[in-house]
């Protein structure tokens, strides 16, 4: 199965790693997946792709 990869800077990765541990997630992947799913759901079904991208950019997931 194809597993997409994303790149983030080291400082952001370390923050995500710390937050995932604090929140009790079993892995960084699990935490990031949860956050991205929530961001997309919160954007609403009627949100455009650009609105979702801007939201993810604001969260630091996209440049």
CHARMM internal coordinates of N, CA and C (Angstrom, degrees):
IC EDIT
DIST 1 N 1 CA 1.4514
DIST 1 CA 1 C 1.5218
ANGL 1 N 1 CA 1 C 109.05
DIST 1 C 2 N 1.3014
ANGL 1 CA 1 C 2 N 117.24
DIHE 1 N 1 CA 1 C 2 N 139.90
DIST 2 N 2 CA 1.4577
ANGL 1 C 2 N 2 CA 123.68
DIHE 1 CA 1 C 2 N 2 CA 179.74
DIST 2 CA 2 C 1.5162
ANGL 2 N 2 CA 2 C 110.32
DIHE 1 C 2 N 2 CA 2 C -72.39
DIST 2 C 3 N 1.3153
ANGL 2 CA 2 C 3 N 116.68
DIHE 2 N 2 CA 2 C 3 N 127.45
DIST 3 N 3 CA 1.4642
ANGL 2 C 3 N 3 CA 121.91
DIHE 2 CA 2 C 3 N 3 CA 177.62
DIST 3 CA 3 C 1.5200
ANGL 3 N 3 CA 3 C 108.40
DIHE 2 C 3 N 3 CA 3 C -115.52
DIST 3 C 4 N 1.3320
ANGL 3 CA 3 C 4 N 118.61
DIHE 3 N 3 CA 3 C 4 N 107.09
DIST 4 N 4 CA 1.4522
ANGL 3 C 4 N 4 CA 120.68
DIHE 3 CA 3 C 4 N 4 CA 179.47
DIST 4 CA 4 C 1.5268
ANGL 4 N 4 CA 4 C 110.89
DIHE 3 C 4 N 4 CA 4 C -66.22
DIST 4 C 5 N 1.3034
ANGL 4 CA 4 C 5 N 115.40
DIHE 4 N 4 CA 4 C 5 N 150.38
DIST 5 N 5 CA 1.4602
ANGL 4 C 5 N 5 CA 121.96
DIHE 4 CA 4 C 5 N 5 CA 178.10
DIST 5 CA 5 C 1.5220
ANGL 5 N 5 CA 5 C 108.51
DIHE 4 C 5 N 5 CA 5 C -121.86
DIST 5 C 6 N 1.3203
ANGL 5 CA 5 C 6 N 116.52
DIHE 5 N 5 CA 5 C 6 N 147.52
DIST 6 N 6 CA 1.4538
ANGL 5 C 6 N 6 CA 121.11
DIHE 5 CA 5 C 6 N 6 CA 173.39
DIST 6 CA 6 C 1.5235
ANGL 6 N 6 CA 6 C 108.03
DIHE 5 C 6 N 6 CA 6 C -125.80
DIST 6 C 7 N 1.3216
ANGL 6 CA 6 C 7 N 115.49
DIHE 6 N 6 CA 6 C 7 N 158.24
DIST 7 N 7 CA 1.4585
ANGL 6 C 7 N 7 CA 120.98
DIHE 6 CA 6 C 7 N 7 CA 177.69
DIST 7 CA 7 C 1.5169
ANGL 7 N 7 CA 7 C 108.56
DIHE 6 C 7 N 7 CA 7 C -113.79
DIST 7 C 8 N 1.3326
ANGL 7 CA 7 C 8 N 115.37
DIHE 7 N 7 CA 7 C 8 N 134.68
DIST 8 N 8 CA 1.4535
ANGL 7 C 8 N 8 CA 121.42
DIHE 7 CA 7 C 8 N 8 CA 172.61
DIST 8 CA 8 C 1.5204
ANGL 8 N 8 CA 8 C 107.39
DIHE 7 C 8 N 8 CA 8 C -135.83
DIST 8 C 9 N 1.3243
ANGL 8 CA 8 C 9 N 115.58
DIHE 8 N 8 CA 8 C 9 N 157.73
DIST 9 N 9 CA 1.4603
ANGL 8 C 9 N 9 CA 116.75
DIHE 8 CA 8 C 9 N 9 CA -178.70
DIST 9 CA 9 C 1.5320
ANGL 9 N 9 CA 9 C 110.13
DIHE 8 C 9 N 9 CA 9 C -70.91
DIST 9 C 10 N 1.3277
ANGL 9 CA 9 C 10 N 114.68
DIHE 9 N 9 CA 9 C 10 N 160.88
DIST 10 N 10 CA 1.4619
ANGL 9 C 10 N 10 CA 121.09
DIHE 9 CA 9 C 10 N 10 CA -173.73
DIST 10 CA 10 C 1.5289
ANGL 10 N 10 CA 10 C 112.21
DIHE 9 C 10 N 10 CA 10 C -61.92
DIST 10 C 11 N 1.3270
ANGL 10 CA 10 C 11 N 117.26
DIHE 10 N 10 CA 10 C 11 N -40.38
DIST 11 N 11 CA 1.4666
ANGL 10 C 11 N 11 CA 120.04
DIHE 10 CA 10 C 11 N 11 CA -179.20
DIST 11 CA 11 C 1.5287
ANGL 11 N 11 CA 11 C 111.30
DIHE 10 C 11 N 11 CA 11 C -61.45
DIST 11 C 12 N 1.3400
ANGL 11 CA 11 C 12 N 116.77
DIHE 11 N 11 CA 11 C 12 N -44.23
DIST 12 N 12 CA 1.4581
ANGL 11 C 12 N 12 CA 120.47
DIHE 11 CA 11 C 12 N 12 CA 178.06
DIST 12 CA 12 C 1.5210
ANGL 12 N 12 CA 12 C 110.53
DIHE 11 C 12 N 12 CA 12 C -64.95
DIST 12 C 13 N 1.3268
ANGL 12 CA 12 C 13 N 116.91
DIHE 12 N 12 CA 12 C 13 N -41.43
DIST 13 N 13 CA 1.4682
ANGL 12 C 13 N 13 CA 120.74
DIHE 12 CA 12 C 13 N 13 CA 178.62
DIST 13 CA 13 C 1.5239
ANGL 13 N 13 CA 13 C 110.75
DIHE 12 C 13 N 13 CA 13 C -58.35
DIST 13 C 14 N 1.3130
ANGL 13 CA 13 C 14 N 116.22
DIHE 13 N 13 CA 13 C 14 N -43.51
DIST 14 N 14 CA 1.4599
ANGL 13 C 14 N 14 CA 120.16
DIHE 13 CA 13 C 14 N 14 CA -179.21
DIST 14 CA 14 C 1.5328
ANGL 14 N 14 CA 14 C 111.25
DIHE 13 C 14 N 14 CA 14 C -64.98
DIST 14 C 15 N 1.3355
ANGL 14 CA 14 C 15 N 117.14
DIHE 14 N 14 CA 14 C 15 N -37.85
DIST 15 N 15 CA 1.4639
ANGL 14 C 15 N 15 CA 120.43
DIHE 14 CA 14 C 15 N 15 CA 176.53
DIST 15 CA 15 C 1.5285
ANGL 15 N 15 CA 15 C 110.80
DIHE 14 C 15 N 15 CA 15 C -65.48
DIST 15 C 16 N 1.3206
ANGL 15 CA 15 C 16 N 116.37
DIHE 15 N 15 CA 15 C 16 N -43.02
DIST 16 N 16 CA 1.4674
ANGL 15 C 16 N 16 CA 121.24
DIHE 15 CA 15 C 16 N 16 CA 178.90
DIST 16 CA 16 C 1.5271
ANGL 16 N 16 CA 16 C 109.77
DIHE 15 C 16 N 16 CA 16 C -64.04
DIST 16 C 17 N 1.3172
ANGL 16 CA 16 C 17 N 116.21
DIHE 16 N 16 CA 16 C 17 N -42.15
DIST 17 N 17 CA 1.4584
ANGL 16 C 17 N 17 CA 120.94
DIHE 16 CA 16 C 17 N 17 CA 179.03
DIST 17 CA 17 C 1.5369
ANGL 17 N 17 CA 17 C 110.77
DIHE 16 C 17 N 17 CA 17 C -60.66
DIST 17 C 18 N 1.3102
ANGL 17 CA 17 C 18 N 116.46
DIHE 17 N 17 CA 17 C 18 N -44.30
DIST 18 N 18 CA 1.4660
ANGL 17 C 18 N 18 CA 121.32
DIHE 17 CA 17 C 18 N 18 CA 179.19
DIST 18 CA 18 C 1.5266
ANGL 18 N 18 CA 18 C 110.82
DIHE 17 C 18 N 18 CA 18 C -64.32
DIST 18 C 19 N 1.3267
ANGL 18 CA 18 C 19 N 116.66
DIHE 18 N 18 CA 18 C 19 N -45.56
DIST 19 N 19 CA 1.4656
ANGL 18 C 19 N 19 CA 120.85
DIHE 18 CA 18 C 19 N 19 CA -178.63
DIST 19 CA 19 C 1.5336
ANGL 19 N 19 CA 19 C 110.91
DIHE 18 C 19 N 19 CA 19 C -64.70
DIST 19 C 20 N 1.3266
ANGL 19 CA 19 C 20 N 117.01
DIHE 19 N 19 CA 19 C 20 N -42.01
DIST 20 N 20 CA 1.4644
ANGL 19 C 20 N 20 CA 121.13
DIHE 19 CA 19 C 20 N 20 CA 178.89
DIST 20 CA 20 C 1.5254
ANGL 20 N 20 CA 20 C 110.10
DIHE 19 C 20 N 20 CA 20 C -59.75
DIST 20 C 21 N 1.3251
ANGL 20 CA 20 C 21 N 116.28
DIHE 20 N 20 CA 20 C 21 N -41.94
DIST 21 N 21 CA 1.4598
ANGL 20 C 21 N 21 CA 120.74
DIHE 20 CA 20 C 21 N 21 CA 178.93
DIST 21 CA 21 C 1.5335
ANGL 21 N 21 CA 21 C 110.91
DIHE 20 C 21 N 21 CA 21 C -66.06
DIST 21 C 22 N 1.3374
ANGL 21 CA 21 C 22 N 116.63
DIHE 21 N 21 CA 21 C 22 N -44.81
DIST 22 N 22 CA 1.4663
ANGL 21 C 22 N 22 CA 120.93
DIHE 21 CA 21 C 22 N 22 CA 179.54
DIST 22 CA 22 C 1.5254
ANGL 22 N 22 CA 22 C 111.89
DIHE 21 C 22 N 22 CA 22 C -60.82
DIST 22 C 23 N 1.3258
ANGL 22 CA 22 C 23 N 115.79
DIHE 22 N 22 CA 22 C 23 N -37.94
DIST 23 N 23 CA 1.4647
ANGL 22 C 23 N 23 CA 121.17
DIHE 22 CA 22 C 23 N 23 CA -176.99
DIST 23 CA 23 C 1.5290
ANGL 23 N 23 CA 23 C 112.74
DIHE 22 C 23 N 23 CA 23 C -82.44
DIST 23 C 24 N 1.3318
ANGL 23 CA 23 C 24 N 117.05
DIHE 23 N 23 CA 23 C 24 N -7.12
DIST 24 N 24 CA 1.4601
ANGL 23 C 24 N 24 CA 120.72
DIHE 23 CA 23 C 24 N 24 CA 176.08
DIST 24 CA 24 C 1.5194
ANGL 24 N 24 CA 24 C 115.50
DIHE 23 C 24 N 24 CA 24 C 85.13
DIST 24 C 25 N 1.3155
ANGL 24 CA 24 C 25 N 118.15
DIHE 24 N 24 CA 24 C 25 N 18.80
DIST 25 N 25 CA 1.4679
ANGL 24 C 25 N 25 CA 120.44
DIHE 24 CA 24 C 25 N 25 CA 177.66
DIST 25 CA 25 C 1.5243
ANGL 25 N 25 CA 25 C 109.44
DIHE 24 C 25 N 25 CA 25 C -73.74
DIST 25 C 26 N 1.3071
ANGL 25 CA 25 C 26 N 116.38
DIHE 25 N 25 CA 25 C 26 N 149.41
DIST 26 N 26 CA 1.4598
ANGL 25 C 26 N 26 CA 120.44
DIHE 25 CA 25 C 26 N 26 CA -177.52
DIST 26 CA 26 C 1.5261
ANGL 26 N 26 CA 26 C 112.48
DIHE 25 C 26 N 26 CA 26 C -77.90
DIST 26 C 27 N 1.3339
ANGL 26 CA 26 C 27 N 116.54
DIHE 26 N 26 CA 26 C 27 N -17.60
DIST 27 N 27 CA 1.4604
ANGL 26 C 27 N 27 CA 120.01
DIHE 26 CA 26 C 27 N 27 CA 178.88
DIST 27 CA 27 C 1.5292
ANGL 27 N 27 CA 27 C 109.67
DIHE 26 C 27 N 27 CA 27 C -157.54
DIST 27 C 28 N 1.3063
ANGL 27 CA 27 C 28 N 114.97
DIHE 27 N 27 CA 27 C 28 N 162.88
DIST 28 N 28 CA 1.4612
ANGL 27 C 28 N 28 CA 120.69
DIHE 27 CA 27 C 28 N 28 CA 175.84
DIST 28 CA 28 C 1.5288
ANGL 28 N 28 CA 28 C 109.06
DIHE 27 C 28 N 28 CA 28 C -66.20
DIST 28 C 29 N 1.3260
ANGL 28 CA 28 C 29 N 116.78
DIHE 28 N 28 CA 28 C 29 N -39.89
DIST 29 N 29 CA 1.4650
ANGL 28 C 29 N 29 CA 120.63
DIHE 28 CA 28 C 29 N 29 CA 179.07
DIST 29 CA 29 C 1.5299
ANGL 29 N 29 CA 29 C 110.94
DIHE 28 C 29 N 29 CA 29 C -57.59
DIST 29 C 30 N 1.3259
ANGL 29 CA 29 C 30 N 116.61
DIHE 29 N 29 CA 29 C 30 N -44.13
DIST 30 N 30 CA 1.4631
ANGL 29 C 30 N 30 CA 120.74
DIHE 29 CA 29 C 30 N 30 CA 179.98
DIST 30 CA 30 C 1.5324
ANGL 30 N 30 CA 30 C 110.44
DIHE 29 C 30 N 30 CA 30 C -61.74
DIST 30 C 31 N 1.3273
ANGL 30 CA 30 C 31 N 116.48
DIHE 30 N 30 CA 30 C 31 N -43.93
DIST 31 N 31 CA 1.4631
ANGL 30 C 31 N 31 CA 121.10
DIHE 30 CA 30 C 31 N 31 CA -179.49
DIST 31 CA 31 C 1.5297
ANGL 31 N 31 CA 31 C 111.43
DIHE 30 C 31 N 31 CA 31 C -64.92
DIST 31 C 32 N 1.3172
ANGL 31 CA 31 C 32 N 116.64
DIHE 31 N 31 CA 31 C 32 N -47.53
DIST 32 N 32 CA 1.4701
ANGL 31 C 32 N 32 CA 120.44
DIHE 31 CA 31 C 32 N 32 CA -178.88
DIST 32 CA 32 C 1.5245
ANGL 32 N 32 CA 32 C 110.46
DIHE 31 C 32 N 32 CA 32 C -63.77
DIST 32 C 33 N 1.3123
ANGL 32 CA 32 C 33 N 117.67
DIHE 32 N 32 CA 32 C 33 N -41.02
DIST 33 N 33 CA 1.4623
ANGL 32 C 33 N 33 CA 121.23
DIHE 32 CA 32 C 33 N 33 CA 177.50
DIST 33 CA 33 C 1.5249
ANGL 33 N 33 CA 33 C 110.24
DIHE 32 C 33 N 33 CA 33 C -59.77
DIST 33 C 34 N 1.3209
ANGL 33 CA 33 C 34 N 117.11
DIHE 33 N 33 CA 33 C 34 N -44.59
DIST 34 N 34 CA 1.4661
ANGL 33 C 34 N 34 CA 121.32
DIHE 33 CA 33 C 34 N 34 CA 178.90
DIST 34 CA 34 C 1.5333
ANGL 34 N 34 CA 34 C 110.68
DIHE 33 C 34 N 34 CA 34 C -61.38
DIST 34 C 35 N 1.3134
ANGL 34 CA 34 C 35 N 117.31
DIHE 34 N 34 CA 34 C 35 N -46.44
DIST 35 N 35 CA 1.4651
ANGL 34 C 35 N 35 CA 121.47
DIHE 34 CA 34 C 35 N 35 CA -178.55
DIST 35 CA 35 C 1.5261
ANGL 35 N 35 CA 35 C 111.01
DIHE 34 C 35 N 35 CA 35 C -63.87
DIST 35 C 36 N 1.3204
ANGL 35 CA 35 C 36 N 117.61
DIHE 35 N 35 CA 35 C 36 N -42.89
DIST 36 N 36 CA 1.4637
ANGL 35 C 36 N 36 CA 120.44
DIHE 35 CA 35 C 36 N 36 CA 179.30
DIST 36 CA 36 C 1.5225
ANGL 36 N 36 CA 36 C 111.50
DIHE 35 C 36 N 36 CA 36 C -66.62
DIST 36 C 37 N 1.3254
ANGL 36 CA 36 C 37 N 117.58
DIHE 36 N 36 CA 36 C 37 N -41.29
DIST 37 N 37 CA 1.4650
ANGL 36 C 37 N 37 CA 120.20
DIHE 36 CA 36 C 37 N 37 CA 177.30
DIST 37 CA 37 C 1.5289
ANGL 37 N 37 CA 37 C 110.40
DIHE 36 C 37 N 37 CA 37 C -61.41
DIST 37 C 38 N 1.3179
ANGL 37 CA 37 C 38 N 116.45
DIHE 37 N 37 CA 37 C 38 N -41.56
DIST 38 N 38 CA 1.4585
ANGL 37 C 38 N 38 CA 120.97
DIHE 37 CA 37 C 38 N 38 CA 179.18
DIST 38 CA 38 C 1.5237
ANGL 38 N 38 CA 38 C 111.41
DIHE 37 C 38 N 38 CA 38 C -65.32
DIST 38 C 39 N 1.3246
ANGL 38 CA 38 C 39 N 116.63
DIHE 38 N 38 CA 38 C 39 N -42.32
DIST 39 N 39 CA 1.4666
ANGL 38 C 39 N 39 CA 120.66
DIHE 38 CA 38 C 39 N 39 CA 179.92
DIST 39 CA 39 C 1.5239
ANGL 39 N 39 CA 39 C 111.03
DIHE 38 C 39 N 39 CA 39 C -62.35
DIST 39 C 40 N 1.3111
ANGL 39 CA 39 C 40 N 116.88
DIHE 39 N 39 CA 39 C 40 N -42.16
DIST 40 N 40 CA 1.4624
ANGL 39 C 40 N 40 CA 120.90
DIHE 39 CA 39 C 40 N 40 CA 179.40
DIST 40 CA 40 C 1.5306
ANGL 40 N 40 CA 40 C 110.06
DIHE 39 C 40 N 40 CA 40 C -68.01
DIST 40 C 41 N 1.3262
ANGL 40 CA 40 C 41 N 117.52
DIHE 40 N 40 CA 40 C 41 N -42.86
DIST 41 N 41 CA 1.4625
ANGL 40 C 41 N 41 CA 120.69
DIHE 40 CA 40 C 41 N 41 CA 179.16
DIST 41 CA 41 C 1.5256
ANGL 41 N 41 CA 41 C 111.27
DIHE 40 C 41 N 41 CA 41 C -65.04
DIST 41 C 42 N 1.3291
ANGL 41 CA 41 C 42 N 116.63
DIHE 41 N 41 CA 41 C 42 N -41.22
DIST 42 N 42 CA 1.4602
ANGL 41 C 42 N 42 CA 120.99
DIHE 41 CA 41 C 42 N 42 CA 179.75
DIST 42 CA 42 C 1.5302
ANGL 42 N 42 CA 42 C 111.81
DIHE 41 C 42 N 42 CA 42 C -66.25
DIST 42 C 43 N 1.3195
ANGL 42 CA 42 C 43 N 116.04
DIHE 42 N 42 CA 42 C 43 N -27.09
DIST 43 N 43 CA 1.4639
ANGL 42 C 43 N 43 CA 119.81
DIHE 42 CA 42 C 43 N 43 CA 179.82
DIST 43 CA 43 C 1.5312
ANGL 43 N 43 CA 43 C 110.31
DIHE 42 C 43 N 43 CA 43 C -68.89
DIST 43 C 44 N 1.3256
ANGL 43 CA 43 C 44 N 115.87
DIHE 43 N 43 CA 43 C 44 N -22.04
DIST 44 N 44 CA 1.4598
ANGL 43 C 44 N 44 CA 120.49
DIHE 43 CA 43 C 44 N 44 CA 177.85
DIST 44 CA 44 C 1.5146
ANGL 44 N 44 CA 44 C 112.19
DIHE 43 C 44 N 44 CA 44 C 90.37
DIST 44 C 45 N 1.2920
ANGL 44 CA 44 C 45 N 114.37
DIHE 44 N 44 CA 44 C 45 N 155.24
DIST 45 N 45 CA 1.4620
ANGL 44 C 45 N 45 CA 120.34
DIHE 44 CA 44 C 45 N 45 CA -178.41
DIST 45 CA 45 C 1.5168
ANGL 45 N 45 CA 45 C 112.06
DIHE 44 C 45 N 45 CA 45 C -67.29
DIST 45 C 46 N 1.3233
ANGL 45 CA 45 C 46 N 116.92
DIHE 45 N 45 CA 45 C 46 N -25.48
DIST 46 N 46 CA 1.4611
ANGL 45 C 46 N 46 CA 120.28
DIHE 45 CA 45 C 46 N 46 CA -177.65
DIST 46 CA 46 C 1.5231
ANGL 46 N 46 CA 46 C 113.42
DIHE 45 C 46 N 46 CA 46 C -90.75
DIST 46 C 47 N 1.3306
ANGL 46 CA 46 C 47 N 116.63
DIHE 46 N 46 CA 46 C 47 N 1.69
DIST 47 N 47 CA 1.4608
ANGL 46 C 47 N 47 CA 119.82
DIHE 46 CA 46 C 47 N 47 CA -179.45
DIST 47 CA 47 C 1.5227
ANGL 47 N 47 CA 47 C 109.82
DIHE 46 C 47 N 47 CA 47 C -71.25
DIST 47 C 48 N 1.3200
ANGL 47 CA 47 C 48 N 114.96
DIHE 47 N 47 CA 47 C 48 N 141.04
DIST 48 N 48 CA 1.4640
ANGL 47 C 48 N 48 CA 119.22
DIHE 47 CA 47 C 48 N 48 CA 177.65
DIST 48 CA 48 C 1.5228
ANGL 48 N 48 CA 48 C 108.98
DIHE 47 C 48 N 48 CA 48 C -77.75
DIST 48 C 49 N 1.3085
ANGL 48 CA 48 C 49 N 115.57
DIHE 48 N 48 CA 48 C 49 N 164.08
DIST 49 N 49 CA 1.4568
ANGL 48 C 49 N 49 CA 120.47
DIHE 48 CA 48 C 49 N 49 CA 177.83
DIST 49 CA 49 C 1.5314
ANGL 49 N 49 CA 49 C 109.90
DIHE 48 C 49 N 49 CA 49 C -58.75
DIST 49 C 50 N 1.3259
ANGL 49 CA 49 C 50 N 117.09
DIHE 49 N 49 CA 49 C 50 N -39.02
DIST 50 N 50 CA 1.4704
ANGL 49 C 50 N 50 CA 120.33
DIHE 49 CA 49 C 50 N 50 CA -179.76
DIST 50 CA 50 C 1.5316
ANGL 50 N 50 CA 50 C 111.19
DIHE 49 C 50 N 50 CA 50 C -65.87
DIST 50 C 51 N 1.3225
ANGL 50 CA 50 C 51 N 118.31
DIHE 50 N 50 CA 50 C 51 N -38.29
DIST 51 N 51 CA 1.4704
ANGL 50 C 51 N 51 CA 120.84
DIHE 50 CA 50 C 51 N 51 CA 177.02
DIST 51 CA 51 C 1.5255
ANGL 51 N 51 CA 51 C 111.07
DIHE 50 C 51 N 51 CA 51 C -63.74
DIST 51 C 52 N 1.3059
ANGL 51 CA 51 C 52 N 116.18
DIHE 51 N 51 CA 51 C 52 N -40.20
DIST 52 N 52 CA 1.4633
ANGL 51 C 52 N 52 CA 120.25
DIHE 51 CA 51 C 52 N 52 CA 177.97
DIST 52 CA 52 C 1.5245
ANGL 52 N 52 CA 52 C 109.83
DIHE 51 C 52 N 52 CA 52 C -66.48
DIST 52 C 53 N 1.3268
ANGL 52 CA 52 C 53 N 116.89
DIHE 52 N 52 CA 52 C 53 N -43.24
DIST 53 N 53 CA 1.4707
ANGL 52 C 53 N 53 CA 120.18
DIHE 52 CA 52 C 53 N 53 CA 177.69
DIST 53 CA 53 C 1.5290
ANGL 53 N 53 CA 53 C 111.04
DIHE 52 C 53 N 53 CA 53 C -59.92
DIST 53 C 54 N 1.3292
ANGL 53 CA 53 C 54 N 117.30
DIHE 53 N 53 CA 53 C 54 N -42.54
DIST 54 N 54 CA 1.4676
ANGL 53 C 54 N 54 CA 120.80
DIHE 53 CA 53 C 54 N 54 CA 179.42
DIST 54 CA 54 C 1.5266
ANGL 54 N 54 CA 54 C 110.67
DIHE 53 C 54 N 54 CA 54 C -63.62
DIST 54 C 55 N 1.3014
ANGL 54 CA 54 C 55 N 116.62
DIHE 54 N 54 CA 54 C 55 N -39.48
DIST 55 N 55 CA 1.4710
ANGL 54 C 55 N 55 CA 120.37
DIHE 54 CA 54 C 55 N 55 CA 178.41
DIST 55 CA 55 C 1.5256
ANGL 55 N 55 CA 55 C 110.42
DIHE 54 C 55 N 55 CA 55 C -64.39
DIST 55 C 56 N 1.3259
ANGL 55 CA 55 C 56 N 116.90
DIHE 55 N 55 CA 55 C 56 N -45.66
DIST 56 N 56 CA 1.4607
ANGL 55 C 56 N 56 CA 120.57
DIHE 55 CA 55 C 56 N 56 CA 178.32
DIST 56 CA 56 C 1.5342
ANGL 56 N 56 CA 56 C 111.19
DIHE 55 C 56 N 56 CA 56 C -65.56
DIST 56 C 57 N 1.3200
ANGL 56 CA 56 C 57 N 116.56
DIHE 56 N 56 CA 56 C 57 N -35.95
DIST 57 N 57 CA 1.4686
ANGL 56 C 57 N 57 CA 120.96
DIHE 56 CA 56 C 57 N 57 CA 176.45
DIST 57 CA 57 C 1.5290
ANGL 57 N 57 CA 57 C 109.23
DIHE 56 C 57 N 57 CA 57 C -63.41
DIST 57 C 58 N 1.3198
ANGL 57 CA 57 C 58 N 117.05
DIHE 57 N 57 CA 57 C 58 N -41.79
DIST 58 N 58 CA 1.4508
ANGL 57 C 58 N 58 CA 121.35
DIHE 57 CA 57 C 58 N 58 CA 178.22
DIST 58 CA 58 C 1.5176
ANGL 58 N 58 CA 58 C 112.97
DIHE 57 C 58 N 58 CA 58 C -64.32
DIST 58 C 59 N 1.3055
ANGL 58 CA 58 C 59 N 116.17
DIHE 58 N 58 CA 58 C 59 N -29.51
DIST 59 N 59 CA 1.4727
ANGL 58 C 59 N 59 CA 120.69
DIHE 58 CA 58 C 59 N 59 CA 177.47
DIST 59 CA 59 C 1.5212
ANGL 59 N 59 CA 59 C 112.38
DIHE 58 C 59 N 59 CA 59 C -83.22
DIST 59 C 60 N 1.3366
ANGL 59 CA 59 C 60 N 116.05
DIHE 59 N 59 CA 59 C 60 N -6.79
DIST 60 N 60 CA 1.4545
ANGL 59 C 60 N 60 CA 120.36
DIHE 59 CA 59 C 60 N 60 CA 178.26
DIST 60 CA 60 C 1.5114
ANGL 60 N 60 CA 60 C 115.06
DIHE 59 C 60 N 60 CA 60 C 90.27
DIST 60 C 61 N 1.3353
ANGL 60 CA 60 C 61 N 117.54
DIHE 60 N 60 CA 60 C 61 N 8.77
DIST 61 N 61 CA 1.4641
ANGL 60 C 61 N 61 CA 120.29
DIHE 60 CA 60 C 61 N 61 CA -179.28
DIST 61 CA 61 C 1.5150
ANGL 61 N 61 CA 61 C 112.93
DIHE 60 C 61 N 61 CA 61 C -85.76
DIST 61 C 62 N 1.3245
ANGL 61 CA 61 C 62 N 117.48
DIHE 61 N 61 CA 61 C 62 N -21.94
DIST 62 N 62 CA 1.4610
ANGL 61 C 62 N 62 CA 121.46
DIHE 61 CA 61 C 62 N 62 CA 177.73
DIST 62 CA 62 C 1.5197
ANGL 62 N 62 CA 62 C 109.13
DIHE 61 C 62 N 62 CA 62 C -126.15
DIST 62 C 63 N 1.3140
ANGL 62 CA 62 C 63 N 114.77
DIHE 62 N 62 CA 62 C 63 N 153.62
DIST 63 N 63 CA 1.4719
ANGL 62 C 63 N 63 CA 119.56
DIHE 62 CA 62 C 63 N 63 CA 176.54
DIST 63 CA 63 C 1.4929
ANGL 63 N 63 CA 63 C 109.78
DIHE 62 C 63 N 63 CA 63 C -101.88
END
COOR INIT
IC SEED 1 N 1 CA 1 C
IC BUILD
